[in-house]
């Protein structure tokens, strides 16, 4: 059973379609991972905000965000007794490139833990990161019962770090991850490609429908022409039949009349055989209909030849003479 499953998977992913499916799965997994699928509530919040307040913490988050503004500063206010170091670890990927201060109320002061997630913090910028972590939370214990005032002190400390060159200057930019851009681009391409396919397919279907309609009209015209020619031939045979019946009633016939009789019988035999083909022909078979029209026209000319010149033909000949 396992070998069968492995063989089927191998057959699937060994094709271009399977490779495309696998690539889409990898891209989707990458997008979910970098987009924060496994993030906790704090990490999900700070991806698009500079402030996180744990449930039960009294804080006007909108006012707090206005205080911090677009600084590269992230503040977490956790419940009393929370593991501040763990809080910093939780947002390490979501707040990368920012100075993070984790705060927790402890009686009349704050417990703080700073983590400066600056570029090169583990190498050439290790000292600067350490200074920023120790400095950013200074002086906030005075405002233990006023968290917004404490945040104002934190922003002042951050601005001093920027002026001293300890923290790089610049505004925080929040943008979707690369996989999200790729997924958005893929969605746009899929929509455009789908619309193009529908447009091209619609035009092609319209052309095919128009071609079928023209063929149907042509077949209808060919069938009508065949029916009209067969009707003319039938009337000619009826006229010849009256002449043939009159000859038979006279009993004694001349040589010309015997020749007429043989030609008339041969014509009627060919006509009967032709009727079977006319009734069995497929109206959509243009070539067969055209052949039958030519055959009917040939029999009609034979009928005119057998009948000889009409009174109208004789009168026209005398007028010409």
Residue, then its C-alpha position, 0 to 999 in steps of 0.5 A: x500500500x505504501x509503495x503504491x502511494x509513493x508511486x502515485x506521488x512520484x507520478x504526480x510530482x514527476x510531471x510539470x503539473x505536479x511540480x507547479x502544484x508543489x511550488x504553489x504549496x511551498x509558496x503558500x506555506x512560506x506565506x503563512x509562515x512569514x505572515x504569522x500563522x504561528x504567532x501569538x496574540x502579541x506578535x500578531x498585534x505588533x506586526x501592524x501596531x506599535x503597542x500591545x496591551x494584554x487582556x485586563x491591562x487598562x490602556x487607551x491603545x489608540x492614544x498610546x499609538x499616537x504617542x509613539x507615532x512612527x518611531x521604530x519603537x514597540x511597547x508591550x504592556x503585560x499583566x502583572x507577574x508575566x514572563x517579560x523575557x518570553x514576551x520579548x521572544x514572542x515578538x522577535x520576528x514580528x518586531x524585527x528592526x525595532x527597539x522593544x520594551x516589555x513592561x509589567x505593573x508591579x505595585x507602584x513601579x514597572x518591571x521592564x525588559x528591553x530587547x533592541x532588535x537592531x540589525x547586527x545586534x549580535x555582532x558589531x552593534x551588540x554594545x549599542x543594543x545593550x545601551x538601548x535596552x538599559x536606557x529606553x525604560x528609565x524614569x517610568x516608575x514615577x508614572x506607574x498609575x498613568x501608563x500613557x505618561x510612562x509611554x511619553x517618557x519612553x518615547x523621550x528616551x528613544x529620541x535621546x538614543x536616536x540623537x546619540x546615534x545609538x539607535x538608527x534614525x528613521x520611521x518604522x515601515x509596516x509592509x506585507x511580507x514578500x510571499x504576500x506580494x507574490x501571492x497578490x501578484x499571482x492573484x492579479x496574474x490569475x485574474x488577468x489570465x482568466x479574463x484573457x482566456x474567457x475573452x479569447x474563448x468567447x471570441x473563438x466560440x462566437x466564430x465557431x458558432x457563426x461558422x456553424x450558422x453559415x454552414x447550416x444556412x448553406x446546407x439549407x440553401x443547398x437542400x432547397x436547391x436540390x428539392x426545387x430541381x427534383x420538383x422540376x424534374x418530377x414535373x418533366x417526367x409527369x409531362x413525358x408520362x402523359x405522352x408515353x401513355x398516349x403512345x401506348x393507347x394508339x397501339x401501332x407506333x412509329x420508330x421515333x415513338x419506340x425510341x422515345x419509349x425506350x429513352x423515357x423508360x431509361x429516364x424513369x429508372x434513373x429517376x427512381x434510383x435518384x429518388x432513393x439517394x435524395x431521400x437518404x442524403x445528409x443535409x450537412x454533407x455539402x459535397x453529396x448535396x452538390x453531386x445530387x444537384x448536378x445529377x438532377x440537372x443532368x436528368x432534367x436536360x435528358x428529359x428536355x432532350x427526350x421531350x424535344x423542342x416545345x412550342x415556345x422554342x419553335x416560336x422563338x426559332x421562327x422569330x429569330x429566322 
